[in-house]
Amino acid sequence: MGFHEDNSAAEDCVETCVFYPHGLQGLSSLQALVPSLLRREVEKALEKLDLIWDRHYAWDMFLDMMRTQNFVPFTDLPGHFTDANRAILVDWIIQVHDLLQFQEETLYLAIHLLNRSLRHLKVQTANLQLLGMVCLFLAAKKEESLLPEVSALCSLMDHAYTKHQLLRMERKVLSSLKFDLSCCPALHFLLIFSSVAHCSAMVVWMARYLLELSLLEDRCVAFLPVQLAGAALCLARRVLQESLTPAGEAAWCLASSIHVG
């Protein structure tokens, strides 16, 4: 069923779909609250994006994504580490990430680990670059199929640190994070939303660019991934002033029914 065939279903969706701003609650009654149209569109989006192997489990996976979102409670950075310093470090991580040709998910996980580490681990200013590389290395271990040698990572830091120092920092980070490297990136929510909303390729690319820019801003760590994704997509539409057909408006309303705070 397309949006042009039954716009009333999309309107009913906006009225009846209730998503909570900090994850999904009341899962026992959720099936009755969420319209079948939204569920079908989310399932189609996950399948189209190759985020699932079996469509039968798509909706359950989406519920789990909403429930297990990670965010870092906003607290001031350590006194010796300013927002400007963090932005420089993140920009360097992005450059290394591009050089190593890692996946986008690896970058988002690396920055998430960095944000958490900065608030749980005491690190001297001289070792901040080492911390950034370790976070990227850990993210790559989780997301990539091929990993660079530790010696290659040291060379990317102009051999300012030894292999032993890198591996020791890795142990410290893992210990401080209690070996929890889980993260549902805002990128996945962005791709799902854009698919449900039938956004143009230009809007999607603009939103992805805005989402990557948010990695440089420390205050964005206090927002849920679903909120960042929704904000990036909405801003992209405003910047590009994309005009929508009635069917497009219905699709956008359906995507907007997923509450982003």
C-alpha positions in Angstrom: 0.0 0.0 0.0 1.5 3.3 -1.0 0.9 6.7 0.6 -0.9 8.0 -2.4 -3.4 5.1 -2.0 -4.4 5.7 1.6 -3.4 9.1 3.1 -6.0 8.6 5.8 -3.8 5.8 7.3 -0.9 8.3 7.6 -3.2 10.8 9.3 -4.4 8.2 11.7 -0.7 7.3 12.3 0.1 10.9 13.5 -2.8 10.8 15.9 -2.3 7.4 17.4 1.4 6.6 17.3 3.0 7.4 20.7 6.8 7.2 21.0 8.5 8.3 24.2 11.5 10.7 24.0 13.9 8.5 25.9 13.2 5.2 24.3 10.1 3.0 24.0 8.1 2.0 27.1 5.0 -0.1 27.7 6.0 -2.7 25.0 3.0 -4.9 25.9 0.6 -2.2 24.6 2.9 -1.0 21.8 1.5 -3.2 19.1 -1.9 -1.7 19.6 -0.6 1.8 19.5 1.6 1.7 16.5 -0.3 1.6 13.2 0.4 -1.2 10.8 1.4 1.4 8.1 4.3 2.7 10.1 5.4 -0.8 11.0 5.4 -1.9 7.3 7.4 1.2 6.3 10.0 0.7 9.0 10.4 -3.0 8.0 10.8 -2.0 4.3 13.4 0.6 5.3 15.4 -1.8 7.3 15.3 -4.4 4.6 16.2 -1.8 1.9 19.2 -0.5 4.0 20.5 -4.1 4.6 20.3 -3.6 8.3 18.5 -6.9 8.8 18.8 -10.5 7.5 15.2 -11.5 8.0 12.3 -9.1 7.6 10.2 -11.1 10.2 12.4 -9.6 12.9 12.7 -6.1 11.6 10.1 -4.5 13.9 11.5 -6.2 17.0 15.0 -4.9 16.0 13.7 -1.4 15.6 12.0 -1.5 19.0 15.3 -2.7 20.4 17.2 0.1 18.7 14.8 2.6 20.3 15.1 1.0 23.7 18.8 0.7 23.8 19.8 4.1 22.6 22.9 5.5 24.2 23.6 9.1 25.2 26.2 10.7 27.5 24.8 12.8 30.3 26.2 16.3 29.6 28.9 17.3 32.1 31.7 19.8 31.6 34.8 18.4 30.1 37.9 18.1 32.3 39.4 21.6 33.0 42.5 21.0 30.8 40.4 19.9 27.9 38.2 22.6 26.2 35.5 22.3 23.6 37.9 23.6 21.1 40.5 21.0 21.9 37.8 18.3 21.6 36.8 19.6 18.2 40.4 19.5 17.0 40.8 15.9 18.2 37.5 14.8 16.6 38.5 16.4 13.3 41.8 14.5 13.4 39.9 11.3 14.1 37.7 11.9 11.1 40.8 12.4 8.9 42.3 9.2 10.1 39.0 7.4 9.7 38.9 8.6 6.0 42.5 7.7 5.4 41.9 4.1 6.7 38.6 3.9 4.6 36.6 2.7 7.5 32.8 2.5 7.5 30.7 5.4 8.7 29.4 3.4 11.7 33.0 3.0 12.9 33.4 6.8 13.1 30.2 7.3 15.1 31.1 4.5 17.5 34.6 5.9 17.9 33.3 9.4 18.8 30.8 7.8 21.2 33.6 5.9 23.0 35.6 9.1 23.1 32.8 11.0 24.7 32.3 8.4 27.4 36.1 8.0 28.0 36.6 11.7 28.5 34.1 11.6 31.4 35.3 8.3 33.0 39.0 8.3 32.4 41.6 10.7 33.6 43.9 11.5 30.7 46.7 14.0 30.4 46.6 16.5 27.6 49.7 14.9 26.1 47.9 11.6 25.7 44.6 12.9 24.1 45.7 12.0 20.6 46.5 8.5 21.9 43.1 8.2 23.4 41.4 9.3 20.2 43.4 6.6 18.2 42.5 3.9 20.7 38.8 4.8 20.5 38.9 4.5 16.7 40.8 1.2 17.0 38.3 -0.2 19.4 35.4 0.9 17.1 37.2 -0.7 14.1 37.5 -4.0 16.0 33.7 -4.0 16.5 32.7 -2.8 13.0 35.4 -3.6 10.5 36.4 -6.9 9.0 40.0 -5.9 8.3 42.1 -4.1 10.9 45.4 -2.1 10.5 48.5 -3.2 12.4 49.2 -1.4 15.7 52.5 -0.3 14.2 50.6 1.4 11.4 48.5 3.3 13.9 51.6 4.5 15.7 53.0 5.8 12.4 49.8 7.8 11.8 50.7 9.5 15.1 54.2 10.2 13.9 55.5 7.6 16.4 54.7 9.9 19.3 53.6 6.8 21.2 54.8 3.3 21.2 52.9 0.1 20.6 53.0 -0.7 24.3 51.5 2.7 25.2 48.7 2.2 22.7 47.8 -1.3 24.0 48.0 -0.1 27.6 45.7 2.8 26.9 43.3 0.3 25.2 43.1 -1.7 28.4 42.4 1.5 30.4 39.6 2.5 28.1 38.0 -0.9 28.1 38.2 -1.1 31.9 36.7 2.4 32.4 33.8 1.5 30.0 33.4 -1.9 31.6 33.9 -3.5 28.1 30.6 -2.0 26.9 31.2 -0.9 23.3 27.5 -1.0 22.3 26.1 2.0 20.4 23.2 2.5 18.0 24.4 5.3 15.8 22.3 8.3 14.8 23.2 7.5 11.2 21.0 4.4 11.3 18.0 6.3 12.5 18.7 9.0 9.9 18.6 6.4 7.1 15.4 4.8 8.5 13.6 8.1 8.8 14.7 9.3 5.3 13.5 6.1 3.8 10.1 6.2 5.6 9.8 9.9 4.6 10.8 9.2 1.0 13.4 12.0 1.1 15.4 12.9 -1.9 19.0 11.9 -2.2 20.1 15.6 -1.8 18.2 15.9 1.5 19.7 12.7 2.8 23.3 13.8 1.9 22.7 17.2 3.5 21.4 15.5 6.6 24.4 13.2 6.8 26.7 16.1 6.5 24.9 18.0 9.3 25.0 14.8 11.4 28.7 14.5 11.0 29.2 18.2 11.9 27.3 17.4 15.2 30.2 15.1 16.1 32.4 18.2 16.6 30.0 19.8 19.1 30.4 18.4 22.6 26.9 19.6 23.7 25.3 17.2 21.2 26.3 14.2 23.4 23.4 14.9 25.7 20.9 14.1 22.9 19.6 10.7 21.9 20.7 9.4 18.5 17.0 9.4 17.3 16.8 13.1 18.3 20.0 14.1 16.4 18.8 12.2 13.4 15.4 13.8 13.3 16.9 17.3 13.8 19.5 16.8 11.0 16.8 15.6 8.6 14.4 18.4 9.5 17.2 21.1 9.1 18.3 19.6 5.8 14.8 20.0 4.4 14.6 23.6 5.6 18.1 24.5 4.2 17.3 23.0 0.8 13.7 24.3 0.9 12.4 21.0 -0.6 8.9 21.1 -1.8 6.7 18.1 -1.3 3.8 16.5 -3.1 0.7 15.5 -1.1 2.0 12.0 -1.1 5.4 13.3 0.1 3.7 15.2 2.9 1.9 12.1 4.0 5.2 10.2 4.0 6.9 12.9 6.0 4.0 13.0 8.6 4.4 9.2 9.0 8.1 9.5 9.6 7.5 12.4 12.0 5.2 10.3 14.1 8.3 8.6 15.5 8.8 11.0 18.4 12.2 12.7 18.4 11.6 14.9 21.4 
